């Protein structure tokens, strides 16, 4: 076997390994799972507002189509319509912060910060865990989330003011 035949074989092997690495990387990037995190929650007598961070690091877009709150053997779907969360008037201009509704589309390699509202929540007690059932790209998940921030009314106004100015 001559030097050029050995070189040709080595180049073919290197091309095969690079091609295999590229195929595995592409498959991995397309199938990175979308992740949900609960940023904060706020409870009123009949409503629960939940701020989520939805992270989609995949190379494909993702869609959160449904989300449910599960507690005490009850399951409540998030509001189908926008709910008014905050109204501000500055220099005679009224601005309104609305809740988000599903479906929520998340572009590839980005994130979304929706505030979802669950209406008519009865006998719900705030704890450090929140159980959500959600559907992303036609796959249903049920997950318990640790709640680090339960906002009082004053902090809720600050969080919604920030949301209003940055969205």
C-alpha positions in Angstrom: 0.0 0.0 0.0 1.5 3.3 -1.1 1.6 6.5 0.9 -1.2 8.1 -1.2 -3.5 5.1 -0.7 -3.0 5.4 3.1 -3.6 9.1 3.0 -6.7 8.6 0.9 -8.0 6.1 3.5 -7.2 8.5 6.4 -9.0 11.4 4.7 -12.1 9.2 4.0 -12.1 8.1 7.7 -11.9 11.7 8.9 -14.7 12.7 6.5 -16.9 9.8 7.9 -16.2 10.8 11.5 -16.9 14.5 10.8 -20.1 13.6 9.0 -21.2 11.4 11.9 -20.5 14.1 14.4 -22.5 16.6 12.3 -25.5 14.3 12.1 -25.5 13.6 15.9 -25.1 17.3 16.7 -28.0 18.3 14.3 -30.3 15.6 15.8 -29.4 16.7 19.3 -30.1 20.4 18.6 -33.5 19.6 17.1 -34.6 17.5 20.0 -33.6 19.7 23.0 -36.6 19.8 25.3 -38.4 23.0 26.1 -38.2 23.9 29.8 -40.7 25.7 32.0 -39.8 27.6 35.2 -42.2 29.4 37.6 -40.8 32.8 38.2 -43.5 34.1 40.7 -47.2 33.6 41.6 -49.8 36.0 42.9 -53.1 35.0 44.5 -56.3 37.1 44.6 -59.5 35.8 46.1 -60.7 34.3 42.8 -57.6 34.3 40.6 -54.1 33.0 40.5 -51.5 34.8 38.3 -48.5 32.7 37.4 -45.4 34.2 35.7 -43.5 31.6 33.7 -40.1 31.4 31.9 -40.3 29.1 28.9 -36.9 28.3 27.5 -36.6 26.8 24.0 -33.0 26.1 23.1 -33.9 23.8 20.2 -33.4 24.7 16.6 -37.1 24.3 16.0 -39.9 26.5 17.3 -42.1 25.2 20.2 -45.7 25.8 21.1 -47.3 25.7 24.5 -50.9 24.8 23.6 -52.5 24.2 26.9 -51.7 24.6 30.6 -53.7 23.5 33.6 -53.4 24.1 37.4 -53.8 20.9 39.4 -54.8 21.1 43.1 -57.0 19.2 45.6 -58.1 16.8 42.8 -59.2 19.7 40.7 -57.8 20.7 37.3 -58.3 24.3 36.0 -57.2 25.5 32.6 -55.6 28.8 32.2 -57.9 31.6 31.0 -58.9 31.5 27.4 -59.1 35.2 27.2 -56.8 38.0 28.3 -57.4 39.4 31.8 -56.6 42.9 32.8 -53.8 42.8 35.4 -52.7 46.4 35.7 -53.8 49.8 34.3 -51.5 52.8 34.4 -52.1 56.4 33.4 -49.0 58.5 32.7 -49.4 62.0 31.1 -53.0 61.2 30.2 -52.0 58.1 28.3 -53.5 54.9 29.7 -51.5 51.7 29.3 -52.9 48.3 30.3 -51.0 45.1 31.2 -52.9 42.0 30.1 -52.4 38.4 30.9 -51.2 36.1 28.2 -53.3 33.2 26.7 -52.4 29.9 25.1 -51.2 29.0 22.5 -47.8 30.6 23.2 -45.2 30.3 20.4 -41.6 30.3 21.3 -39.1 30.8 18.5 -36.0 28.7 18.2 -33.2 29.4 20.7 -35.1 31.9 22.7 -37.4 32.3 25.6 -40.8 33.8 26.6 -42.0 35.3 29.8 -45.8 35.0 29.8 -48.1 35.8 32.8 -51.0 33.4 32.8 -54.2 33.8 34.8 -56.2 31.0 36.3 -59.8 32.2 36.9 -62.3 31.0 39.5 -59.7 29.3 41.7 -61.6 28.2 44.8 -60.1 27.0 48.1 -56.6 27.1 46.7 -53.9 27.4 49.3 -50.5 28.8 48.4 -47.7 26.4 49.1 -44.1 26.2 48.1 -45.1 23.7 45.3 -47.3 24.2 42.3 -48.5 21.4 40.1 -49.0 22.2 36.4 -50.1 20.0 33.5 -49.0 21.5 30.2 -48.9 20.5 26.5 -45.9 21.4 24.4 -45.7 20.3 20.8 -48.5 17.7 21.4 -46.7 16.1 24.3 -48.4 16.3 27.7 -46.3 16.8 30.9 -47.2 17.0 34.5 -44.7 18.7 36.7 -44.4 19.9 40.3 -42.6 23.3 40.4 -40.9 24.8 43.4 -42.3 28.3 44.0 -39.6 30.6 45.3 -41.6 33.9 45.1 -45.2 34.4 46.2 -45.7 38.1 45.5 -47.8 40.4 47.8 -49.9 43.1 46.1 -47.2 45.7 46.3 -44.5 43.6 44.6 -47.1 42.3 42.1 -47.6 45.9 40.9 -43.9 46.4 40.5 -43.5 43.1 38.5 -46.4 44.0 36.2 -45.0 47.5 35.8 -41.7 46.0 34.6 -43.6 43.6 32.4 -45.6 46.5 30.9 -42.4 48.5 30.1 -40.3 45.6 28.7 -42.8 43.7 26.5 
